[in-house]
Amino acid sequence: MTKSASSVYVEYAYETGGFGSGANLNTPIIFGKEVKGSGLEFKNNQIPLGQLYTPEIESYAYGKDEGKVSMEYVLSNPWFFESILGTATSVDIDGAGAGTLYSHTWDSDPNVDSTIRDINSMALTFGFNVNNNFLRIPVGVICPSLSMKMALNETIKVTQELIWGEETVNQTFANPDGTPLAGEIPYTFVNAEIISPLTGNTLATVQTFDLNMNTNAELVYEFNQSTSTGAIRKILELTGKVSITLSDSTMLEEVYGRAESANDLVVTLTNLPETGNTDPQRSIKMTFSGCSFSTHNTTGIEPSELVIENMDFQCKHVTVVAKNQESAIPT
């Protein structure tokens, strides 16, 4: 019988035992809401070989194993930062030790968090409940690039590009076992606030905000085996674009100025605080410093259109603080 995506699931977990060790998939993590996987591929880099005195292919050689997938989902939990920014520090912050509110902090400064020099690898599970059910289990999975997109009247979407060099098939099918974050919600533009790095005030007329967090990580291969044996991260790229309604020349003059902004760029995503608690129970706060605007362009200069200014930016450093009711990242 032909099956639809309602018979497929994807979950992941971080490999606490080292690169390629697999993970405790008894406590997997759900990517987010409305999860989509595209471009799922595995290849052995086949090399066809010819021979003299025949027009036919004579034999095949095979190179390194490579897999990839692009995961897109609506943001509802912060655990994906672990694939970009090293290992989080989790602390009980409810003030009474009651274990009802925890903070999870990622910092891109290696003097604060030395784990940023490495990259956390994952194991994935693709479950196919089809005629002959099976699981695909890639290990040693890394995230070279991640993007986040926000727009008016839209959900906040995250896209992760994932690559790996080893996977297996398990013919013993298992149902999905990921547990949603307690009280999680799908974040939308309504849940977002952006603080301008130019003034330190809230940007009230944001139309769209795009953010890219790229590790530019690569898999490492060695002689005498086709599977990957490790991974390296490269320069962390924190880039993006913000679009706001045009009101003055401040943003344009920032590009003229050819210098770093004086204030931090702060992006806060939060649900409404629960009754009787001043701390939001599920929030994500991203603070970018060392930001510089490089490009300014203006759109909508035509009858009946809203005039928008678009600015490209890049930042040096980011700190992410997530607050929720989980004591640590699921492992």
LOBABA-991530 format. One record per residue: residue in three letters; z, x, y of N, C-alpha, C in turn. Coordinates in steps of 0.1 Angstrom, whole numbers, plus 5000, padded with zeros to 4 digits. Layout:
N
ALAZXYZXYZXY/...
END
This chain:
331
MET500050084988500050005000500050095012/THR499250055022499150135035500450105043/LYS501050215049502250195056502150235071/SER502950185079502950215093504150305096/ALA504350335109505350425113506750365111/SER506850245108508150185105508650235092/SER507850305085508250365072508450515073/VAL508550565085508750715088509850735097/TYR510650845095511650885105511651035107/VAL512351075118512451215121513851245126/GLU514551335120515951375125515951535125/TYR517051585131517151725131518651765132/ALA518851895129520251955130520052105133/TYR521052165140520952305143521452385131/GLU520852505130521152585118522252685122/THR523452645118524652715121524752845112/GLY524052845101524152965092523053075095/GLY522353065107521353165110519953105109/PHE519053185114517653145114517153115100/GLY516552995098515852965086516852925075/SER518152915078519152885067519152735064/GLY518452655071518552515069519752465076/ALA520052335075521152285083521852175075/ASN523052145079523752035073523151905077/LEU522251855069521551735072522251615068/ASN523551635064524451515062524951455075/THR524851545086525251495099524051525109/PRO522951465107521751495115521851425129/ILE520951475138520951425152519751345154/ILE519851235161518751155165518151205178/PHE516851225180516351275192516651195204/GLY516451065203516750975214516250835211/LYS515850755221515250625219513750625218/GLU513150535212511650525211511050655207/VAL511450715196511050845192509550845188/LYS508750945192507350955188507151095184/GLY506451115173506051255169504451255169/SER503951355176502451365176502051505172/GLY500851525167500351655164501051725153/LEU501651655143502351715132501351795124/GLU501551925122500552005115501252115108/PHE500652155097501152275090499852345085/LYS499752475087498552545083498852685077/ASN498052725068498252855061497352965067/ASN496552935077495653035083494653095073/GLN494053005066493053045056491953125063/ILE491553235056490453325061489353325050/PRO488153255053487053265044486353395044/LEU486053455032485453585031484053575025/GLY483153635031481753635025481553765017/GLN480353785012480053895004478553925006/LEU478254055004476854095004476054024993/TYR474853994996473853944987474053804982/THR474853724991474953584988475353515002/PRO474753395004475153325016476353245015/GLU477053235003478153155000479453225003/ILE480553155006481853205007482253254993/GLU482753384993483053444980484453424976/SER485453424986486853404983487653374995/TYR488853344994489753315005490953415006/ALA491353445018492553515020493453415029/TYR494753445029495653345037496553425045/GLY496853375057497653445067499053385068/LYS499653385079501053335081501053185081/ASP502153125077502452985077502852945091/GLU502252835096502652785109502652635109/GLY503752575115503852435116504252395131/LYS503852275135504152235148504252085149/VAL504952035159504951895163505351875177/SER504951775184505351735197506251615196/MET507451625200508451505199508651455213/GLU508351325215508651255227509551145225/TYR510551125234511551025233512150985246/VAL512850875247513550835259514950895258/LEU515350965269516651035269517850945267/SER518650975258519850905255521050985251/ASN520851115248521951205245521551345250/PRO522451445252522251575258521951685248/TRP521951655235521951765225520751855224/PHE519651805230518451885230518552015238/PHE519552015248519752135256520152255248/GLU520652235236521052345227519852425222/SER518752365222517452435218516852515229/ILE517352505241516752575253517752675259/LEU519052635260520052705268521152765260/GLY521052795248522152865241523152765236/THR524352815233525352735226526352675237/ALA526552545236527452485245528952515243/THR529652505254531152515254531652375255/SER532452325245532952185246534452185248/VAL534852105258536252105262536751955263/ASP537951935259538651805261539051795276/ILE538451695283538751685297539351555302/ASP539951475292540451345296541751355303/GLY542351475304543551495311544851465304/ALA544751395293545951365285545851415271/GLY544751485267544551535254544351425244/ALA543951305249543751195240542451195232/GLY541551295236540251305229539351195232/THR539351135244538451025247537251065256/LEU537351185262536351235271536151385270/TYR534951435267534751575265533551615274/SER533651745278532451805285531851905277/HIS530551915278529752015270528852095281/THR529152225282528552295292527552405287/TRP526352405292525352505289525052585302/ASP524952715302524752805314523752905310/SER522752915319521653015316521953155320/ASP523153175327523553315331524153385319/PRO523553495314524053565303525453625305/ASN525853645318527253695321528253585318/VAL527853465318528653345315528653315300/ASP527353305295527153275281526153365275/SER526653465267525853565261524853505251/THR525153385246524253325235522953295241/ILE522753285254521453255260520453365257/ARG520853485253519953585249519253555236/ASP519853475228519253425215518653285217/ILE518153235206517653095206518153025194/ASN518652905196519152825185518052765177/SER518052785164516952725156517452595149/MET516552515145516852385139516252365125/ALA516652265118515952215106515552075109/LEU514352035106513951895108513851825094/THR513951695095513551615083512651505087/PHE511451505081510451395082510551315070/GLY510951195071511051105059509951015058/PHE509151015047508050925045508350825034/ASN508650705038508950595028507550525025/VAL506750595017505450545013505350514998/ASN504150514993504050474978504850574970/ASN504750704972505550804965506350874976/ASN507650824978508450874989508651024989/PHE508751085000509051225001509651265014/LEU510151385015510751445027509951575030/ARG509651595042509151725047510351795055/ILE510651915051511851975057511452115063/PRO511052125075510752255082512152315085/VAL512252445084513452525088512952635097/GLY513952695104513652795114512752735125/VAL513152615130512352545140512852585154/ILE511952625163512352665176511552575187/CYS512152575199511552495210511052595221/PRO509752625222509252705232509152635246/SER509052505246508952435259509452295258/LEU510052245269510552115270510252055284/SER509951935285509651875298510451735299/MET510751705311511451575314510751515326/LYS510451385324509651315334510451185339/MET510551175352511251055357510250985368/ALA510250855368509350785377510050645380/LEU509650595391510250455395509850355384/ASN510850275381510650165371510250215357/GLU510650335354510250395341511550445334/THR511550465321512550535314512350685316/ILE513450765314513350905315512850965302/LYS511751025302511151075289511251225288/VAL511551265276511651405272510651435262/THR509951555264508951595254509351735250/GLN509551755237509851895231508651935222/GLU508152055225507252125216507952205206/LEU507852175193508552245183507652325173/ILE507952445170507152525160508052585150/TRP507452615138508152675127507152745118/GLY507752835109506952905100507252895086/GLU508052785083508452765069508852615067/GLU508352555056508752425053508652395038/THR509352295033509252255019509152105019/VAL508752055007508651915004509751874994/ASN510551774996511551724987511051584982/GLN510851574969510351444964511551344962/THR512751394964513851294964514151244977/PHE513751114980513751054993515251024996/ALA515551035009516850995015516650915027/ASN517450815029517350725041517850805053/PRO517350775066517850835078519350815079/ASP520050925084521550925085522050965098/GLY521150975108521651015122522450905128/THR523450945135524350855142524150865157/PRO523950745164523750755178525050805185/LEU524950865197526050895205526850765209/ALA528150775208528950655211528650595224/GLY528250475225527950405237526750455244/GLU525850525237524650575244523750465250/ILE523050495260522150405267520850485269/PRO519750415269518450475273518450495288/TYR518350615293518350645307517050605314/THR517150545326515950515334516150575348/PHE515150555356515250605370516450545377/VAL516950435373518150375379519350465377/ASN519450535366520550625363520550755369/ALA519450785377519250925382519550935397/GLU520151045401520351085415519951235416/ILE519151265427518751405429519251445443/ILE519851565443520351625455519351725460/SER518951725472517951815478518551955479/PRO517752055475518252195477518052235492/LEU517352155500517152195514518352145523/THR518852025520519851975529521251955522/GLY521251945509522451915502522751775501/ASN521851685506521951545506521151475495/THR521451355492520651285482519251255487/LEU518251285478516851245481516651095478/ALA516551015489516550875487515250815484/THR514150885486512850825485512050895474/VAL512650945464511951005453511050905446/GLN509850945443508950855435508750905421/THR508651035419508551095406509251235406/PHE509751275395510451405393510051455380/ASP509451575379509051635367509851775366/LEU510351795354511051925351510551985338/ASN510352115339509952195327510952305325/MET511452315313512452415309511852485297/ASN511252605299510452675289511152805285/THR511452825272511952945267510853045264/ASN509552995262508453075258508753155245/ALA509553095237509953155224508853175215/GLU508953275206507853305196508553325183/LEU507853285172508353325159507953465156/VAL508853525147508653665143508253665128/TYR507253735125506753755111506853895107/GLU506953925094506954055088505954075077/PHE505754205074504854235062505554175049/ASN504754145040505154115026505653965025/GLN505453885035505753745034505053665044/SER504753535041503953455049504853365059/THR506153355056506953275064507653355075/SER508053285086508653345097510053395093/THR510553505099511853565096512753565107/GLY512353525119513153515131512453465143/ALA513053475154512453425167513053495178/ILE512253515189512653575201512353485213/ARG513253485223513053415235512553505245/LYS511753455255511253535266511953485279/ILE511253515290511853475303511953315304/LEU513153275308513353125309512753075322/GLU511752985321511052925332511652795335/LEU512052775347512652645352511752605364/THR510752515361509752475371509752325371/GLY509052275382508852125382508152085395/LYS508151955397507451895408508251765412/VAL508451755425509051635430508151565440/SER508051435440507251355449508151265457/ILE508051265470508851175478507951115489/THR508351005495507650945506507751045518/LEU506651055525506651155537507351095549/SER508351165554509051125566509151225577/ASP509051355573509051455583508451585577/SER508551695584507851815580508751915573/THR509951865569510951955563510452025551/MET509951955542509452015529508252105531/LEU507352065540506252155543506752285549/GLU507652285558508152405565508952495555/GLU509452435544510152505534509152595527/VAL507952545524506852625518506352735528/TYR506252695541505952795551506952915551/GLY508252875549509352975550509353085540/ARG508753065528508653175518509953235514/ALA510953145512512253195508512953095499/GLU514053145493514853055484515552945493/SER515752835487516552725494517952755495/ALA518652705505520052745508520952665498/ASN520552555493521452465485520952455471/ASP521752395462521352375448520552245447/LEU519652245437518952125433519852065422/VAL520351945424521251885415520651745410/VAL520551735397520051615391521151555382/THR521551435385522651365378522151245371/LEU522351225358522051105351523351045346/THR523650925349524950875345524850725342/ASN525650675333525950535332526950495342/LEU527250365343528350325352529750355345/PRO530650405353531950435348532650315341/GLU533250345330533950235323535150185331/THR535550065330536650005337537950095336/GLY538550125347539850205346539650345344/ASN538450405344538250545342537250595353/THR537750695361536950745372535850835368/ASP535950885356534850975351533850895343/PRO532550915346531550855338531650895323/GLN531550805314531750835300530550905294/ARG529350875299528150935294527350985306/SER527351115309526651165320526051295317/ILE524951335324524351465323524151515337/LYS524651625341524451685354523851825353/MET522651835359521951965359521952025373/THR522452145374522552215387521652335387/PHE520652335395519652445396519952525408/SER519952655407520152745419519052845420/GLY518952905431517853005433516552935433/CYS516452825439515152745439514252785451/SER512952775448511952805458510852715457/PHE510352665468509152575468507952655471/SER506852635462505652715463504452645468/THR504352515466503152435469503552305475/HIS502852265486503052135492501652065493/ASN501551945487500351865490500651725493/THR499751655500499951515505498951425499/THR499351315494498451215488498651085495/GLY497750995494497850855499497350845513/ILE496550945518496050935532494750855531/GLU494950725530493850625529494450485532/PRO493650395536494150255540495050195529/SER496150135534497050055525497750135514/GLU497750265515498450345505499750405511/LEU500650435502501950505506501650655506/VAL502050715517501850855519502950935512/ILE502551015502503451085494503251235496/GLU504451315496504351455496504851505483/ASN504151605477504451655464504751805465/MET505851845460506251985461506452045447/ASP505852165444506152245432507252335435/PHE508152355425509352445427509652525415/GLN510352625416510852705405512252755408/CYS513152755398514552795400514852915391/LYS515952985394516353105387517353065376/HIS518252975379519452955371519752805370/VAL520252765358520652625356522052615349/THR522852525353524052485345523952345342/VAL524152305330524152165325525552125320/VAL526152015325527351965321527151825316/ALA527451795303527351665298528751615295/LYS528951485298530251425295530051305286/ASN530751305275530651185265531951195256/GLN531951105246533051095238533051175225/GLU531951265224531851355212532651485215/SER533451525205534151645207533351775207/ALA532151765200531251885199529951835195/ILE528951925196527651885191527651865176/PRO527051755171527051735157526551845149/THR527251885138526751995129526951955115/
END
